[in-house]
């Protein structure tokens, strides 16, 4: 940074040494740039040659161009800046009264003015036309202050000792190199700078699955090992190259993590479980961890393999979160009956106002001057005729050269011309478009005040009401729609504009000005003289005395973005000008300089309306608001030594609305200056901001209210809001009004200090009430910008607002990031901002987002459009490039974690239920013994016997019809064909396979006829079949190992398959995935022997094994269950009775035939019941989504079965085709039952959308229902043909977390719809039991579903014979009550409800509702959460979230979302996901992972495999787009 100009100077050594020290301090961030420059100039000032200064050279402070106007102005120059505290120099306006608070440290170039300085306005050049250029930092100077910057740096220095290890988010390379709108060159690596050993040569490398930058790893290792340096690089990364990642992994593999019996609960306040992470000594021997994927592993104490990178970050997060939060709160209010949300208790030590009640303060009397004109138009007429040559307004260019001088004479004649043309040249004589009193829009660019002035006075003379607005630049300007709404509500039909502006407006191809979004249709009228007709000599405007008619309407943008019109009457306009003239001592022939927006507020009042001048060498801050016009102004003084009033106030006191004077040494103080005295002729008081307008005490901050003639009178067309703002009657503590005249709320927060001086500390629009304390957005901005901002973010391009999440406001900061700042730098800056705001304001920031340069929505004058930014944030359309969420530190009002009660015994629970009149939750299907059934199949114990009997009695009856993707019959089987084929397969097994009875055979077939024949062949040979899904030819590497595993675990002696799959199993691709030599004997059934077996095997005992059913559960466990011959027959009979299946029926089945009910329906039921099954392989629907429904229609099927995946495919794939399907003759009106086969909670949203979509094709909504099965019993419920319709109930989700069931009305808050899982099958009994105590539960409790039935599986088939697992699941007894019955535990939580409906026997019907798998339920904060509920909320949060899965890791909630959209949207999801989970589930998300579509693994039934996902995440195998670690 050394300045070249110093090189030639002879500086003493000690000065050079001191300069070097300063350089170091600046680079370390110990001193601000400003402080550095100040000290540096002091050091070298004596050695610099002094240039001569031209007298009167004006220096404009706010970073605008230097100008030398004053030397060129011929007439008396009393230049003064009317310093509305809003913008001293910029042409931007931020909300109604940003400034109004001359904070001593928010310099406006106001303090310490050099005597010879003159502040000169700079207006944009006309060359830039009206497309305004934003000065580099239009809001900058407002927030600048050395005092404050030093305070912030001091606060951060304190934090340096206890530096927070904030885990940095992981980002895909493509996202890191994201460009902003100005295409800039990305930094070489994703987050490093050269001194951190980043690999410069690799910048063109392809995006890798890991982050691609070593520096992130280096950063983690620093954070883990407590290194405090963030700029020097550690030895492990110095060398560069990919070795660093491995070295880090090695270190991590040796890291000791002490794991206590339970993982640490980071969500509570205690810090009992401390996780110590330490560097091992060189001597420790580390066992080598196995490799998993491409990451090296470490293991936690419970043996979970964990990848160094992800888990290190989570570990860091866990450690960080265990720091103590804000102190826990004591009291609660009940948010409904279950959840207790903490309510903020008043701090006993909080400051309270102690002063006496304030008295209203009067301004001086408004003087009466005899020759003052009776109205503003009369004044114009007077000056225009008396001194027509006197200059009225001079426009300057950016160099200070006068562009244009408008004299009073020209203003008078031109205004008359405009007035005449408005009234007489628009429309026809009979029907003029504009009549006196109508509203017209004034649309003028900021560089043409003269044209605006002419048009404004033209409107006043024509007695029409001008509505000045900004020039619309595009059809979709931020906030433009709201302006359009204002114009529409004001009935504006004409817009006055200048020639240049009219040419620059956006045009359609035909040259017409398009209608802007939300705007009424406007006639654009150019006011330049050359376009206007000259008024006749006898025409003269009607000039009357000022009255209560509306003079003009000024627009005001509210906090929420809505635009209101403040009406100002002619008398108020005149009185305001008189008051300003008196207060400022304006006299004739003086000059006033205006650098503000002349279309509204202070710029309009001083520059356009009073048009006189101020006096010399003063800055007169004033406070103003659209409603109350000028509220106070500091009078010019002759004595330049008299300092302004100033106060140093405690920031802590201000958050409680209390004034406490503090010392400047403190870090958290606010220095304010007065804004002068109350306006002449006005009365002012301050009232409490909320509730009744009660007068404040003298040491209390309130909203300033004014009673005067010179104020706005209403919000145009909004009487209710007008009453609340313009008709306020302040009252004393006793409730008596202080005046009969109404006061007006100014929207400014402040107090009246000693000597009647008015102080403003903020504005109502910038107020954020967090946990009962008030914070001002501008203060937060100032603190954020004091953290070395120039390096990372643009000054003035920062927005602070609050969003309401979980019953409290949360602070959000959004800033534009500089394109050259690295990932790591920005993240460090964000962490420092959090620390600074926490230290100075004692408030947590909920979310800090950085967006690319130039992407935030702008106001028409270049500032940030706050409400639009907030809207984008809440909609998830902000597209940030960096996000840091801190819900753990901010959200302190979560419900108290539920304390588990010491377990009440099952007997007490049962007695309690009986006493309170609650039913014990048990139910059963129809009794099998009492059902009249004359079916011959009942005589046979075994399915193989049933098939032989059917082959003899009805040989040519078709049992199975297989359809191909075109919907034509690919294959079919009659009873005798199936029997003969099964015989041949039995011979093959015995002769070629040399198998004994009882041997296991794996059937690896695609869905079809071969599978069925092979199954019965096994039964004929006495073998035990296991159906296995074949490997996917395009995805052998991932699908073949599962096949191999099932074959091995099931101890299959032989594998039967088709010729095609046979080749696939022995292919080179297969050899790469598994050891192909280890396959058992493989038999190809495409080549069958011709002979028949000597005899068909008949089992000796019905309880022997018929087949094994293998399936992967949702938790990723591969489990095989044993089905006996008796259970198989009982199962088929139960389904036959429930669905009324007979040989004359046809059933369409679109299911995978490998496990559960899908297999039973595909292979077994037709043989038992004799009905025809139309088989549709689900894979065929990928090429023809309409296949299933067309088949159902074509074959006039009454009963059909499908899976959720099939239903989803039809809903998504055929949504837009219902009309064309109808035209093709698709008719679903004959469908009686359409059952979704599932092992999960019914997906009610999907079934409903499917019903709605195909209702037009004749599908009856009651036909769609679900079944429920699990590993211990493959079908417990199934919607039959004759039972009552499936019912839906709404339960309170919060009660469910406490294992209680409380029914609520549809649409009530926190309600969850649950659909009945079908009717209980005949012969099935169900009870709801407590999974821990095994006691029976009442029907108001959620418990585990236990089942007793003849078709229960007889146990798990496990290779190791784990008896304990089996006995618990298949042979459980209740601990109380009926202790004799043997039940099987389903592992699913649910409840029973007796409905009002009656079943076939006339008894009231019991409905079973399945809530979720016990293995998947998450215990968080002592409550039970079901992943699906959180996932449903998250999917609703943003249109780009297509799928979501959640799981926990060390008590952190991890949310994985699939993004359907551009990667730039990834970071938008982080705040939305965090918000929705907090709002709806009272949980804080620990990690948000954004991935591509299809990353969340799903099994064949369409169920999410959350545990597989968890393993993939921890092994860093997901290649995420973005991973955010919430603090």
Buried (B, 14 or more C-beta within 10 A) or exposed (E): EEEEEBEEEEBEEEBBEBBEEBBEBBEEBBBBBBBBEEBBEEBBEEEEEEEEEEEBBBBBBBBBEEBBBBEEBEEEBBBBBBBBBBBBBBBBBBBBBBBBBBBBBBBBBBBEBEEEBBBBBBBBBBEBBBEBEBBBBBBBBBBBBBBBBBBBBBBBEEBEEEBBBBBBBBBBBBBBBBEBEEEEEBBBBBBBBEEBBBBEEBBEEEBEBBBBBBBBBBBBBBBBBEBEEBEEBBEBBEEBEEEBBBBBBBBBBBBBBEBEEEBBBBBBEEEEBEBEBEBEEEEEEEEEBEEBBEBBBBBBEEEBBBBBBBBBBBBBBBBBBBEEBBEEBEEBEEBBEBBBBBBBEEEEEEBEBEEEBBEBBBBBEBEEEEEEBEBBBBBBBBBBEEBBEBBBBBBBBBEBEEBBEBBBBBBBBBBBBBBBBBBBBBBEEEEBBBEEEBBBBBBBBBBBBBBBBBBBBBBBBBBBBBBBBBBBBEEEBBBBBBBBBBBBBBEBBBBBBBBBBBEBBEEEEEEEBEEBBBBBEBBBBBBBEEEBEEBEEEEEBEBEEBEEBBBBBBBBBBBEBBBBBBBBBBBBBBBBBBBBBBBBEBEEEBBBBBBBBBBBBBBBBBBBBBBBBBBBBBBBBBBBBBBBBBBBBBBBEEEEEEEBBBBBBBBBBBBBBBBBEBEEEEBBBBBBBBBBBBBBBBBBBBBBBEEEBBBBBBBBBBBBBBBBBBBBBBBBBBEEBBEEBBBBBBBEEEEEBBEEEBBBBBBBBBBBBEEBBBBBBBBBBBBBBBBBBBBBBBBBBBBBBBBBBEBBBBBBBBBBBBBEBBEBBBBBBBBBBBBEBBBBBBBBBBBBBBBBBBBBBBBBBBBBBBBBBBBBBBBBBBBBBBBBBBBBBBEBEBBBBBBBBBBBBBBBBBBBBBEEEEEEEBEEBBEEBEEEEBBBBBBBBBEBEEEEEEBEBEEBBBBBBBBBBBBEEBEEBBBBBBBBBEBEEBBBBBBBBBBBBBBBBBBBBBEBBEBEEEBBBBBBBBBBBBBBBBBBBBBBBBBBBBBBBBBEEEEBEEBBEBBBBBBBBBBBBBBBBBEEBBEBBEBEBBBEBBEBEEBBBBBBBEEBBEEEBEEBBEBEEBEBBBBBBBBBBBBBEEBBBBBBBBBBBBBBBBBBBBBBBEBEBBBBBBBBBBBBBBBBBBBBBBBBBBBBBBBBBBEBBEEBBBBBBBBBBBBEBBBBBBBBBBBBBBBEBBEEBBEEBEEEEBBBEBBBBBBBBBBBBBBBEBBBBBBEBBEEBBBBBEBBBBBBBBBBBBBBBBBBEEBBBBBBBBBBBBBBBBBBBBEBEEEEEBBBBBBBBBBBBBBBBBBBBBBEBBBBBBBBBBBBBBBBBBBBBBBBBEEEEEEEBBEEBBBBBBBBBEEEEEBBBBBBBBBBBBBEBEBEEEEEBBBBBBBBBBBBBBEBBBBBBBBBBBBBBBBBBBEBBBBBBBBBBBBBBBBBBBBBBEBBBBBBBBBBBBBBBBBBBBBBBBBBBBBBEEBBBBBBBBBBBBBBBBBBBBBBBBBBBBBBBBB
